[in-house]
Structures are given as C-alpha cells and as structure tokens.
Amino acid sequence: MQPSFAGPPDSVAKALSKPNGRNVAKATGALLSWANSKKDHALTQRSLNLMRPGIQMLRTALPTTDPELIGRIFANLLDLWETGQKLDKELQKLKKLRLPKDREALRTTLQWIDAIQLDMASYWIEQVKKDLPKLLMALDKLERRSIHGAARRSQRSSARRAH
C-alpha cells in the first residue's frame, strides 16, 4: 500500500519557492484552491473550540482593551498553532516514506515545508510579536489601576475610621 502524500502539487511548491517567478500569482491561486480542497475540518473545529473561550477570557480580563487587538492576536496565535499542526501531520508522513522509491515525495514535502510552512510560521510569529507587547501593556495598565484603586480605597477607609 502506497502512503498518501497531501502536499500541494509539485508545480505549486516549485513556483512558490521561486518568488521572482512569473507564475507566482497563478501558483498562489492553485495553492488556495488546493488548500480549500484539503481543509481539515477537525482542525478547524479544534481551532474554534480554542478561540471562542480564549477571546472571551481575554475580553473579561482586559475589558478596556481594543477588541480588535484581542481578536487579531488570538487569530494569529491560532494560525500559528494550525500551521504547526499541519507540519506535524507532514512530519508523521515522512516516517512512512520508503526510499529510494519515494524520493520525489520527499522532495515535494521538503519543498512544501520550505516554501509554505516556514514562511507562514514566520509571518504569524512576526504578527504576534507586534501585538503581544500591546496586550501585555494593557495588562500592566490594568494591574496598576487595580493597585492604585485598592490603595485609594484603603486610604478612604482609614480616613473614615479616623473621623
């Protein structure tokens, strides 16, 4: 029984690995079509199950923070997580390859990892790096307000007892 290889077609991986190639737009369209046809519905469901409560928790914890920032950072984290999940599946398939017979399948998978997975992961990491400090600043600001608010309440309470 021959293993099933789910990487994109060779032509797509090769075109995308050469960003100056003139067929990149066509290859990108083909990649999107291929990706939609191979969509992992279980992965999508797991992502939604992570996203909904995660966003709600952040909105509750940081009520004054821009909801768009919260949604954006969570979406980027989930995209990074999904990229890792897809990479994991491909790495599991690599273990099943039989060389030299599957040499071309190995090449296709490695090109896919190079042209798509690494670029995608780098992109999501960069996005998270831009937004995470903003979220941490919002948390710090909220903590400072809480500390100052508690100190003021304590002073008022002490003042009332003194009178």
C-alpha positions in Angstrom: 0.0 0.0 0.0 1.4 3.4 -1.0 1.3 6.2 1.5 -0.9 9.2 0.8 1.0 12.4 0.3 -1.0 15.5 1.0 1.4 18.2 0.0 0.5 20.6 -2.8 1.2 19.8 -6.4 4.9 20.0 -7.4 4.2 22.8 -9.8 2.7 25.0 -6.9 5.6 24.2 -4.5 8.2 24.9 -7.1 6.6 28.2 -8.3 6.2 29.5 -4.7 9.8 28.5 -3.8 11.0 31.0 -6.5 9.3 34.3 -5.5 10.6 36.1 -8.6 9.0 33.6 -11.0 6.3 35.0 -13.3 3.8 32.3 -12.4 3.6 33.0 -8.7 0.1 34.6 -8.8 -1.2 31.6 -10.7 0.6 29.2 -8.3 -0.9 31.1 -5.3 -4.4 30.7 -6.7 -3.7 27.0 -7.3 -2.4 26.7 -3.7 -5.5 28.3 -2.3 -7.7 26.0 -4.3 -5.7 23.0 -3.2 -5.8 24.1 0.4 -9.5 24.6 0.4 -10.0 21.1 -1.1 -7.8 19.6 1.6 -9.2 21.6 4.5 -9.0 19.7 7.8 -12.5 20.2 9.3 -11.5 18.6 12.6 -8.6 21.1 12.8 -10.9 23.9 12.1 -13.3 22.7 14.8 -10.4 22.4 17.4 -9.3 26.0 16.5 -12.8 27.3 17.1 -13.0 25.5 20.4 -9.8 27.2 21.4 -10.6 30.6 20.1 -14.1 31.2 21.5 -13.3 30.7 25.2 -9.8 32.3 24.8 -11.2 35.5 23.3 -13.9 35.7 25.9 -11.4 35.2 28.7 -9.1 38.0 27.3 -12.1 40.3 26.9 -13.1 39.7 30.5 -9.6 40.0 31.9 -8.9 43.2 29.8 -12.2 45.0 29.4 -10.8 48.3 28.3 -8.5 46.7 25.6 -9.4 47.1 21.9 -11.4 44.0 21.0 -9.8 44.1 17.5 -6.4 43.7 19.1 -7.6 40.8 21.2 -9.2 39.1 18.1 -6.2 39.8 16.0 -3.7 38.4 18.4 -5.8 35.3 19.1 -6.4 34.7 15.4 -2.6 35.0 14.7 -1.8 32.6 17.5 -4.3 30.1 16.2 -3.0 30.4 12.7 0.5 29.7 14.1 -0.9 26.7 16.0 -2.7 25.4 12.9 0.5 25.8 10.9 2.3 23.6 13.5 -0.5 21.0 13.4 -0.2 20.7 9.6 3.6 20.5 9.8 3.2 17.7 12.4 1.0 15.7 10.0 3.5 16.1 7.2 6.4 15.0 9.5 4.4 12.0 10.5 4.0 11.1 6.8 7.8 11.5 6.3 8.3 8.5 8.6 6.3 6.3 6.2 8.4 7.1 3.1 10.3 4.3 1.6 13.5 5.4 -0.2 14.6 5.4 -2.9 11.0 4.8 -4.3 9.5 7.8 -2.5 12.4 10.2 -3.2 10.1 12.6 -5.2 7.5 12.6 -2.5 10.3 13.5 0.0 11.4 16.4 -2.3 7.8 17.6 -2.6 7.3 17.6 1.1 10.6 19.4 1.8 9.7 22.0 -0.8 6.3 22.4 0.7 7.9 22.9 4.2 10.4 25.4 2.8 8.0 27.4 0.5 4.9 27.4 2.6 5.2 26.2 6.2 8.3 28.2 7.2 7.0 31.4 5.5 3.6 31.0 7.1 5.1 30.3 10.6 7.5 33.3 10.3 4.6 35.6 9.2 2.4 34.5 12.2 5.3 34.8 14.6 6.0 38.4 13.4 2.4 39.4 13.8 2.2 38.0 17.3 5.5 39.8 18.2 3.9 43.1 17.1 0.7 42.7 19.1 1.8 40.8 22.2 3.6 43.8 23.8 0.4 45.8 23.4 -1.6 43.2 25.2 1.0 43.0 28.0 0.9 46.7 28.3 -2.8 46.6 28.7 -2.5 44.0 31.4 0.2 46.1 33.2 -2.0 49.2 33.0 -5.0 47.3 34.4 -2.9 45.9 37.3 -1.5 49.4 38.1 -5.1 50.7 38.2 -6.2 47.9 40.4 -3.3 48.5 42.8 -3.9 52.3 42.9 -7.6 51.8 43.3 -7.1 49.4 46.2 -4.6 51.9 47.8 -7.2 54.7 47.5 -10.0 52.6 48.9 -7.7 51.7 51.8 -6.9 55.4 52.4 -10.5 56.3 52.4 -11.4 53.6 54.8 -8.6 54.7 57.1 -9.8 58.3 56.9 -13.3 57.3 57.8 -12.2 55.3 60.8 -10.1 58.3 62.0 -13.1 60.6 61.9 
